[in-house]
Amino acid sequence: MLQVNDKHLETTASGFLLDATQWDESVAGTLAQQAGIRLEAAHWEVIYHLRAYYDQFNHLPNARMFVKLMQKCMGDEKGNSVYLHRLFPESAVRTACLIAGLPKPPGCI
């Protein structure tokens, strides 16, 4: 269970929202804080591209496809694993999906 302001949101045991439609920026802020991340413009750019991809295709990319997606959306300078891991240190795709309010991506523990 995740509490954001006066909302109580159900989560999986690993903290992912059960209902992605309950996500908003305040939820993202709480999830990021729990992950030890202070959200900045660069994080939001990744989060919104990832949410748009999920909205369009109704599935999530694995780690390799995540990097390629970000490269396509943001260019070579930002669409690489070094840049993405600087933003989301533990596991870029897993942490980005968590903060974006999306399900756990395929292949993530």
C-alpha positions in Angstrom: 0.0 0.0 0.0 1.3 3.5 -0.9 -0.1 6.6 0.7 0.2 9.9 -1.3 -1.5 12.8 0.4 -5.0 11.5 1.2 -4.9 8.7 -1.4 -4.2 5.0 -0.5 -2.9 3.2 -3.6 -2.5 -0.6 -3.8 0.9 -1.9 -4.9 2.6 -5.1 -5.5 5.0 -6.5 -2.9 7.9 -4.8 -4.8 6.1 -1.4 -4.8 4.7 -1.2 -8.3 1.2 0.3 -8.6 -1.5 -2.2 -9.3 -3.6 0.4 -11.2 -1.5 2.6 -13.5 -4.4 5.0 -14.0 -4.0 6.2 -10.4 -0.6 7.6 -11.2 0.1 11.3 -11.2 3.1 13.5 -10.6 2.6 13.5 -6.8 2.6 9.7 -6.9 5.7 9.7 -9.0 7.3 12.0 -6.4 6.5 9.7 -3.6 7.7 6.6 -5.5 11.0 8.4 -6.4 11.6 9.5 -2.9 11.2 5.9 -1.7 13.7 4.9 -4.3 16.1 7.6 -3.2 15.8 9.7 -6.3 15.1 13.4 -6.5 13.2 14.0 -9.7 14.5 16.6 -12.2 13.6 17.5 -15.8 15.8 14.7 -17.2 13.9 12.1 -15.1 10.5 13.4 -16.2 11.6 13.2 -19.9 12.3 9.5 -19.5 9.1 8.9 -17.4 6.8 10.6 -19.9 8.4 8.8 -22.9 8.0 5.5 -21.1 4.4 6.2 -20.2 3.6 7.2 -23.8 5.1 3.9 -25.1 3.1 1.9 -22.6 -0.1 3.8 -23.5 0.5 3.1 -27.2 1.6 -0.5 -27.1 0.2 -1.8 -23.8 3.4 -3.5 -22.8 6.8 -2.5 -21.5 10.2 -2.8 -23.1 12.9 -5.1 -21.7 16.2 -3.4 -20.6 17.8 -3.5 -24.1 14.7 -2.2 -25.8 14.3 0.5 -23.2 17.7 1.9 -24.1 16.8 1.8 -27.8 13.4 3.5 -27.1 15.1 6.3 -25.2 17.7 6.6 -28.0 14.9 7.0 -30.5 13.0 9.5 -28.4 15.9 11.5 -27.0 18.9 11.0 -29.3 22.2 9.3 -28.8 23.4 11.6 -26.1 20.6 10.6 -23.7 19.6 7.3 -25.2 22.3 5.2 -23.8 22.7 2.9 -20.7 25.3 5.2 -19.0 23.0 8.2 -19.1 20.0 6.2 -18.0 21.8 4.5 -15.1 23.0 7.9 -13.9 19.3 8.9 -13.6 18.0 5.6 -12.3 21.1 3.9 -10.6 19.9 0.5 -9.5 18.1 -0.7 -12.6 17.2 2.0 -15.1 14.2 0.3 -16.7 12.8 -1.2 -13.5 13.1 2.1 -11.5 11.8 4.2 -14.3 8.8 1.9 -14.7 8.2 2.0 -10.9 8.3 5.8 -10.7 6.1 6.1 -13.9 3.5 4.0 -12.1 3.7 1.2 -14.7 4.0 -2.6 -14.1 7.3 -4.3 -13.5 9.0 -4.7 -16.9 9.8 -8.1 -18.4 13.0 -9.8 -17.2 13.3 -7.7 -14.0 13.8 -9.4 -10.7 
